């Protein structure tokens, strides 16, 4: 059953949790995993996944500066739709190509760390990307590491609360 909670400024937010299924999760409606700041920057992230022996695995990449494990993501681009930005970032940062779902899987609040050390509130909109191909050479190969994890392992590797929840939620759909 959906649960309502009140976000800042009196806005009502719907948090929907879905039951476990065995079908690919591309048909689930978007859900919010955290309250987002009204003036936050927006980034579009890919949640790259594949199936291995009937179990889902997700790919994470390291950030360029701090080497934290994150999802491939980037800022909006005028010529691309949100899901297309997520797919393009997955290729640039992780060297992966696949089918991206047009509707976001979820979104969560985060912060964007700038080069000057300041942090700005950021909303991350996550798009599922079923990986079909990994290439050996890609634009940011020398700047990042990429690695496959189970969703539970990935949740242990990341530090952002919203991303942890996203990974665990994604993993629960394959049980």
C-alpha positions, 0 to 999 in steps of 0.5 A, spaced: 500 500 500 502 506 498 505 511 504 504 518 504 509 523 507 510 530 507 516 533 504 518 540 506 514 546 504 507 542 505 508 538 499 505 531 499 509 525 496 507 518 494 512 513 496 510 507 492 514 500 494 512 494 489 512 487 490 518 482 488 517 479 481 521 475 476 519 479 470 524 485 468 522 491 472 522 496 466 514 496 467 514 499 474 512 506 475 517 511 477 518 512 485 521 517 489 526 514 494 527 521 498 525 528 498 528 532 493 530 540 494 526 544 490 532 548 487 536 542 486 540 541 480 538 535 476 542 529 473 540 523 469 543 516 472 543 509 468 542 503 473 546 498 468 544 491 469 545 484 466 542 477 468 547 472 470 544 465 471 537 468 473 540 473 478 541 480 477 548 484 477 549 491 477 555 495 474 558 501 478 563 506 476 568 510 480 568 517 481 573 521 478 576 525 483 574 521 490 574 514 487 567 513 490 563 507 487 557 511 483 552 510 478 554 513 471 550 520 470 550 526 467 547 533 467 541 534 462 543 536 455 538 540 450 539 535 444 537 529 448 531 526 452 533 524 460 533 517 458 538 518 452 543 522 457 543 516 462 545 511 456 550 516 453 553 517 460 553 509 461 557 509 455 562 515 456 563 513 463 563 505 463 563 503 456 557 499 456 551 499 451 544 497 452 537 498 452 534 504 456 527 504 459 524 511 457 521 512 464 525 513 470 525 507 475 526 512 481 529 519 483 533 521 490 536 527 493 544 527 493 549 533 493 553 535 487 561 536 489 564 541 485 571 542 484 572 548 488 569 544 494 562 546 495 556 542 495 550 543 491 543 539 492 542 535 486 536 530 484 538 524 481 533 521 476 535 513 475 533 510 468 534 502 468 539 500 462 539 493 460 546 492 458 547 488 451 555 490 450 561 492 454 566 495 450 574 495 451 575 502 449 571 508 452 572 515 453 573 515 460 577 508 461 583 511 464 579 515 469 574 510 472 574 503 474 567 499 472 565 493 476 559 488 476 556 487 483 550 483 486 545 489 488 546 487 495 554 488 494 553 494 490 549 497 496 555 496 501 560 499 496 556 506 495 555 511 501 549 515 498 543 513 502 538 514 496 543 510 492 543 504 497 535 504 497 535 504 490 540 498 489 536 494 494 529 496 491 532 494 485 535 487 487 528 485 491 525 485 485 529 479 482 528 475 489 
